[in-house]
């Protein structure tokens, strides 16, 4: 179902090839092959036309029924073909019967046809084939009629194999995070500096959205101002942890936390398929939220669209670092433990059995001083 929702065109191509294989090869050529009925001798192969004419001529030599002979050879060029067979035959008796049959049908025998050059459908009988028929041998079977179905079957199987390989490679690329156009989920180190301007309370940033990942400058002494660890185990249906972020002076800077975002089914305990990790900054009017989704939820378009209003979607992967940034704070959320549950009635990798995440809070350089006691900066200036 995921492949049909994500790639409807490819799914239609695979369905078309499968239908063609079943309908044409299995049903059309094997179980219910086409059968012709009620056709006249003109639809026969040349060797069978020759056998038909010889049988009609031989039957006429016994019963002398001219009406039956005319109905058998008239209307499709049987008399002209009888003349060609007579010319190619080395048996005098066979030649006489064929000429007599042609005479009864057209009233002039084979001389008039040879003079006028009108051969009717007899032109379909090549000289070498006529000679072969005259000696009573069947034409050599070149195998062309059997080769074409085999070639078509091989082509269809090849196309089906290509479609399967394409779907497999696309699925693996999505799972490995290599899908073009998807954000790269690279592990980001903690950040202490920001290129975006600082914000005072009540103002908004000029940037449209926070960057997906931010690299850490080479500062070995940099440490977060706060670090939290929270763990979820299946059965903790009220899981919703929140932590207060304070600086070294005990000043309140904001809050962060992790909670359940979406579940599957109505069974107890809940089958959690997505978590919310969020960051609140007292100096920012926004609360940044990202939704950490299971493998099933991330690749389910319907579920992904349902969770889109809650925050940016992120594929849950162990050792992955998720960055949340506000005006004066940065949170690095690292997934340290990730285990999926297994239930027969739910898709694979659809709900979490255990989930552990560590939150490291960082204050942007220059913003921590803004949280100090009022008047400190003015005393320095007066000095």
GIPE-V209590 format. One record per residue. N is the residue number from 1. PSI is psi in degrees with one decimal (999 if undefined). Layout:
BEGIN
N_PSI + N_PSI
END
This chain:
BEGIN
1_-35.5 + 2_-41.7 + 3_-36.9 + 4_-39.8 + 5_-38.1 + 6_-33.9 + 7_72.6 + 8_-35.4 + 9_-45.4 + 10_-39.2 + 11_-39.0 + 12_-38.6 + 13_-44.8 + 14_-41.8 + 15_-37.7 + 16_-44.5 + 17_-42.4 + 18_-42.2 + 19_-37.9 + 20_-42.2 + 21_-45.1 + 22_-45.6 + 23_-44.9 + 24_-51.8 + 25_-54.9 + 26_-51.3 + 27_-47.4 + 28_-37.4 + 29_-22.9 + 30_-64.9 + 31_-46.4 + 32_69.8 + 33_154.1 + 34_134.5 + 35_131.3 + 36_134.5 + 37_151.4 + 38_15.7 + 39_152.0 + 40_170.8 + 41_-18.2 + 42_-21.7 + 43_-4.8 + 44_159.4 + 45_155.9 + 46_-41.3 + 47_-32.7 + 48_-32.2 + 49_-41.7 + 50_-43.1 + 51_-38.3 + 52_-44.9 + 53_-42.9 + 54_-40.8 + 55_-41.8 + 56_-42.3 + 57_-39.9 + 58_-37.3 + 59_-37.7 + 60_-33.8 + 61_-18.0 + 62_-44.2 + 63_-10.3 + 64_33.4 + 65_97.4 + 66_-36.8 + 67_-42.0 + 68_-38.3 + 69_-41.7 + 70_-42.5 + 71_-26.0 + 72_-35.3 + 73_-10.2 + 74_152.1 + 75_-11.5 + 76_12.2 + 77_23.9 + 78_-33.6 + 79_-40.5 + 80_-40.0 + 81_-34.4 + 82_-38.3 + 83_-40.3 + 84_-40.5 + 85_-37.2 + 86_-40.2 + 87_-32.6 + 88_-10.9 + 89_141.4 + 90_-1.8 + 91_117.6 + 92_-40.3 + 93_-43.2 + 94_-40.2 + 95_-39.7 + 96_-41.1 + 97_-39.5 + 98_-41.2 + 99_-39.0 + 100_-39.8 + 101_-42.9 + 102_-36.3 + 103_-41.9 + 104_-37.1 + 105_-48.5 + 106_-7.7 + 107_-0.6 + 108_-0.1 + 109_-150.9 + 110_-12.3 + 111_-44.8 + 112_-38.2 + 113_-40.8 + 114_-36.9 + 115_-40.0 + 116_-18.2 + 117_8.2 + 118_110.9 + 119_-1.1 + 120_-134.5 + 121_1.0 + 122_-19.5 + 123_-16.9 + 124_-14.8 + 125_104.7 + 126_155.3 + 127_-42.1 + 128_-35.4 + 129_-41.4 + 130_-40.2 + 131_-37.9 + 132_-41.5 + 133_-37.0 + 134_-33.2 + 135_0.5 + 136_13.1 + 137_150.0 + 138_151.6 + 139_145.2 + 140_134.0 + 141_114.4 + 142_-13.8 + 143_4.9 + 144_-37.2 + 145_-28.2 + 146_-21.4 + 147_-37.5 + 148_-47.3 + 149_-36.8 + 150_-40.4 + 151_-43.6 + 152_-41.3 + 153_-42.4 + 154_-39.8 + 155_-44.0 + 156_-40.7 + 157_-37.8 + 158_-44.3 + 159_-39.2 + 160_-39.7 + 161_-41.0 + 162_-42.2 + 163_-40.9 + 164_-43.4 + 165_-38.9 + 166_-45.9 + 167_-40.9 + 168_-45.6 + 169_-40.0 + 170_-41.3 + 171_-43.6 + 172_-37.7 + 173_-38.2 + 174_-41.5 + 175_-31.5 + 176_-0.2 + 177_17.4 + 178_10.4 + 179_129.3 + 180_135.6 + 181_-13.1 + 182_148.4 + 183_144.8 + 184_129.6 + 185_67.9 + 186_149.2 + 187_126.9 + 188_138.5 + 189_162.4 + 190_151.0 + 191_135.6 + 192_-11.1 + 193_150.6 + 194_141.5 + 195_-6.4 + 196_148.7 + 197_149.1 + 198_157.8 + 199_142.0 + 200_167.0 + 201_134.3 + 202_-11.6 + 203_165.5 + 204_156.4 + 205_159.6 + 206_-15.8 + 207_146.9 + 208_-36.0 + 209_157.1 + 210_147.0 + 211_153.7 + 212_-44.3 + 213_148.7 + 214_131.5 + 215_150.6 + 216_126.7 + 217_156.4 + 218_81.6 + 219_93.4 + 220_-21.5 + 221_-3.4 + 222_130.9 + 223_149.0 + 224_155.4 + 225_-18.1 + 226_149.4 + 227_133.8 + 228_150.9 + 229_130.2 + 230_141.2 + 231_142.3 + 232_137.8 + 233_137.7 + 234_132.0 + 235_-18.1 + 236_77.0 + 237_-15.5 + 238_24.0 + 239_120.0 + 240_90.8 + 241_138.2 + 242_145.8 + 243_142.5 + 244_136.4 + 245_122.2 + 246_153.0 + 247_-173.8 + 248_-24.4 + 249_0.0 + 250_9.4 + 251_137.5 + 252_124.5 + 253_-31.8 + 254_-164.8 + 255_157.1 + 256_164.0 + 257_176.2 + 258_138.6 + 259_171.5 + 260_132.7 + 261_-39.8 + 262_145.1 + 263_164.5 + 264_133.3 + 265_-178.4 + 266_10.9 + 267_156.9 + 268_134.9 + 269_165.6 + 270_146.5 + 271_93.7 + 272_123.6 + 273_-7.3 + 274_144.1 + 275_156.5 + 276_128.2 + 277_130.4 + 278_159.7 + 279_125.9 + 280_131.3 + 281_126.1 + 282_-20.5 + 283_12.4 + 284_139.9 + 285_-10.4 + 286_154.9 + 287_113.9 + 288_130.3 + 289_136.8 + 290_142.7 + 291_116.9 + 292_114.1 + 293_150.3 + 294_169.4 + 295_-42.5 + 296_-45.2 + 297_-37.4 + 298_-33.1 + 299_8.9 + 300_108.8 + 301_-40.6 + 302_-46.6 + 303_-36.4 + 304_-40.1 + 305_-34.5 + 306_-36.9 + 307_-7.4 + 308_-41.0 + 309_-18.6 + 310_-25.5 + 311_178.0 + 312_130.7 + 313_141.0 + 314_132.6 + 315_126.1 + 316_122.1 + 317_139.3 + 318_141.6 + 319_9.9 + 320_140.2 + 321_125.5 + 322_130.1 + 323_129.1 + 324_131.1 + 325_133.5 + 326_-160.5 + 327_-41.9 + 328_-1.1 + 329_153.3 + 330_133.6 + 331_127.1 + 332_111.0 + 333_109.5 + 334_125.2 + 335_111.5 + 336_-20.0 + 337_136.2 + 338_117.5 + 339_133.4 + 340_149.7 + 341_165.2 + 342_117.0 + 343_140.3 + 344_-28.9 + 345_2.6 + 346_152.1 + 347_160.9 + 348_147.1 + 349_44.3 + 350_-21.6 + 351_155.7 + 352_135.1 + 353_-43.4 + 354_145.9 + 355_120.1 + 356_136.2 + 357_140.9 + 358_132.2 + 359_122.1 + 360_122.9 + 361_136.3 + 362_138.9 + 363_133.0 + 364_145.7 + 365_130.7 + 366_-18.4 + 367_-26.2 + 368_-34.2 + 369_-27.4 + 370_-17.2 + 371_3.7 + 372_-175.9 + 373_142.9 + 374_140.6 + 375_-13.0 + 376_-42.5 + 377_-36.5 + 378_-35.8 + 379_-38.4 + 380_-40.7 + 381_-40.9 + 382_-32.7 + 383_999
END
